[in-house]
Amino acid sequence: MIEVENLYKQFNGQPVLKGISTTFEKGKTSMIIGQSGSGKTVLLKCLLGLHIPEEGIISFDGRKHTELSVKDHRQLRQEIGMVFQGGALYDSLTVEENIMFPLKMFADQPFKQMRERVNFVLNRVNLDNVNKKFPAELSGGMQKRVAIARAIVMNPKYLFCDEPNSGLDPNTATVIDNLIQEITKEYDIITVINSHDMNSVMEIGEKIIFLKDGVKAWEGTNKEIFKTENEAVVKFVYSSNLFKKVREAYLNETK
Amino acid sequence: MNYFEHVGKYFLMLKQVFKKPQKWSVFREMLFREIEDLGLKSLGIVMFISFFVGGVVAIQTALSVDSPFIPKYLIGFATKRSVILEFAPTFMSVILAGKVGSYITSSIGTMRVTEQIDALEVMGINSLNYLVLPKIIAVLFFYPLLILLAMVLGIYGGYIAGSLTDLFFTEDYVYGIRLDFNPYYIKYALTKTLVFAFVIATIPAYHGYYVKGGSLEVGRSSTKAVVWTSVVIILLNYFLTQMLLG
């Protein structure tokens, strides 16, 4: 379990996170939602250790982020897989080299074994015959799948995704959502997704954390979000007519 | 951020760069890649410029010493001195600062703005050590060879210019080249080259690594990196010349 307690983060005296507390559980897909500037990315980067919070505790299965030695910190990071918004694949490396990179750095395995693992994860994300291609030769959806493959190649305990669906067509977005959810269940890992995509939130958000101006304004499941009366959540999630109608239909059905 | 803060941040960056590589096999792979990108791919431009500049220096010198009281072998002598002492180590370094410096800043800067550096950090990799150290070692190893080549080609360019223009006899030129040859000048030029090579690898890396924003900022940073690298090379050239030849 990842536990976050009273997290504060500021930039140039401007508070961005104001006392966030929450938990992320094993085998569940948790989603952080909120308007642009609400602190979602900062929260994710604090969890990843890319930002150091001014106050608060982040603990990964009892290991407190701030109290770890450099060696333990490095060990923890090897247990984390991350899918960045733009994929963040290394342009100068082929797909195979990109995915093999963490293995080369941290796993003392023969090349043949590493290649087998690469082929296994590529197969898992439903990609074939792309090993020798460069990221620029792939479509956006394929790049995201390669990024997921790279994130899971080391068998991570924690998977973080920053806007995994941005820039994708609805069909590909659903494929990516399902893939992330399947992987979460299959490997029994903790998955945290930062998203704007309400479709994803409704589909795979087993736990949803809504941030507003750096504060956790609401927390619940994708079923509870239909019923919530929280004004900020309703205003944000049901800003489109389509979702308003979906909500009305859901509420009528459950009456 | 003022200049002192930049200088402090630059040295803090170097502290992170000069750590033991996390995996030697990966470091070796990166090193060979950098030798190719930063060294081998600069061979063409170095050969082309040094050959023609050497020719121009010889022609200019020949045109300036048309007095019958000045011996013609001075053309070879002056060309050799100019090429070995200044043109090859200093001006070739300024040219390489433009070519290689902008490449380093833009490649690292692009990695920064596309979150590739964050991806390295999330994996637990010391990104500065992984990205910058191979570049430094590659240029420190390869640039002295490039500069030696520039010296040879510059002097040869002067020889060819003489034989094509009839401004001086090649025998006089060769005599001037051999006259009063001091091996210390080569040592001096290579010492400068090593210092400049370090500057060419690290200042652009600093500008690329700490870039913020998008592609426009990467472009701006590249320009800034080339300007600052050139300024530092010229300033260091002055102090090194004072120290080593003064």
HADDOCK unambig.tbl for C-alpha pairs under 7 A between the chains (distance, minus, plus):
assign (segid A and resid 48 and name CA) (segid B and resid 122 and name CA) 6.44 0.50 0.50
assign (segid A and resid 74 and name CA) (segid B and resid 124 and name CA) 4.91 0.50 0.50
assign (segid A and resid 77 and name CA) (segid B and resid 122 and name CA) 5.98 0.50 0.50
assign (segid A and resid 77 and name CA) (segid B and resid 123 and name CA) 5.44 0.50 0.50
assign (segid A and resid 77 and name CA) (segid B and resid 124 and name CA) 5.16 0.50 0.50
assign (segid A and resid 78 and name CA) (segid B and resid 123 and name CA) 5.52 0.50 0.50
assign (segid A and resid 78 and name CA) (segid B and resid 124 and name CA) 6.24 0.50 0.50
assign (segid A and resid 86 and name CA) (segid B and resid 114 and name CA) 6.84 0.50 0.50
assign (segid A and resid 88 and name CA) (segid B and resid 114 and name CA) 5.88 0.50 0.50
assign (segid A and resid 88 and name CA) (segid B and resid 115 and name CA) 5.43 0.50 0.50
assign (segid A and resid 88 and name CA) (segid B and resid 116 and name CA) 4.68 0.50 0.50
assign (segid A and resid 88 and name CA) (segid B and resid 119 and name CA) 6.63 0.50 0.50
assign (segid A and resid 89 and name CA) (segid B and resid 116 and name CA) 6.52 0.50 0.50
assign (segid A and resid 90 and name CA) (segid B and resid 116 and name CA) 6.48 0.50 0.50
assign (segid A and resid 105 and name CA) (segid B and resid 23 and name CA) 5.99 0.50 0.50
assign (segid A and resid 105 and name CA) (segid B and resid 26 and name CA) 6.96 0.50 0.50
